[in-house]
């Protein structure tokens, strides 16, 4: 699932000494998720029948999920009820201009890029009183920042080849932050993390990747996509509906990463003012829940085990991997059905999604005793509590 806490130190800008910068880089290493290759050779591991891949890598998890989804886009002369689908990395849903030429992004590209590299900083959909309008601001970022895309995709392609080579040779992956540094530079930054670009700006306030904010962000996008598909009068309209749903799918897939379910990301940021403790608090809980995993509960009461970022291809995460792909597939199938019927069926479709999605509160309750959370925000939202080694909780912030 996504790079989640990558920009939490980014307020340290221009006056970083060499010593301080080296300490900062070391502390970030385990928090950063290197974003990797999008192609099918990396997303098609069948771990139910054999052993894990020869190396564990911080894979392009969002891209891999998007590439596993089948998208139906009829050609102009085809019968839309019988058209064959294509993998999400083969269906373009968004165009952009580069060097006076029109280029395209696939559905899988959108699932990967959204929120992490393409969105509007400080525009949280999950916290917005006008979420649909805030969604529009974030979707517009693809046009506003389109000049960044060629370099982003070039770096992405380079990472893809490096990861495939390491898988082929069995060599251990380089866990340096060099690609994260380059993505920041590619999005308007400079000198790695000396001057932050869009990459780090987005990560500073990435509240929509966690907890209820992720859920609200997905449903805001999904409802807009359903209505866009129902009102479509052209294939371009349908592609736009898939684009909007792909944006929301990034946050939907975050909900299947155990490190994103119960971290009180917004409350920690709001109440714990000192930058370094904020970073370490959020990171430590994200990593603890992601590495140990949680028992997930869906809206129908069914349970399964899930791990967090960097564990997408592990054997332990098999059930979760299958479920997240199925969820994104159901989401796009609803978009296509709305296109055919000209009826968005928002309430029924959202209810159907909730039946298979992680139920955040039920999942928190399920794990509360066996795996008590490292941090949680009390009901009045005025403090953050931390688990004590001796048992129980004590106020941590403010």
Protein Blocks (a to p, Z undefined) as FASTA:
>chain_A
ZZfklmmmmmpmklccfklmmmmmmmmmmmpccdddfbfklmmccfklmccdfbdcdddf
klmmmmmpccddddfkbcfklcccddfklccfbdcdeehiacdddfklmmmmnojlncce
hiafklpcblmlmmmmmmmmmmmmmmmmmmmmmmmmmmmmmmmmmmmnopacdfbfklmm
mmmmmnopaehjmpccfklmmmmmmmklgcjllmmmmmmmmmmmmmmmmmpcbfklmmmm
mmmmmmmmmmmmmmmpmklmmpcfklmmmmmmblklmmmmmmmmmmmmmmnopadddfko
pacddddehilmpmklmmmmmmmmmmmmmmmmmmmmmmmnopaklmmmmmmmmmmmccfk
lmmmmmmmmmccfbdcdfkopaccdddfkgpjddfbZZ
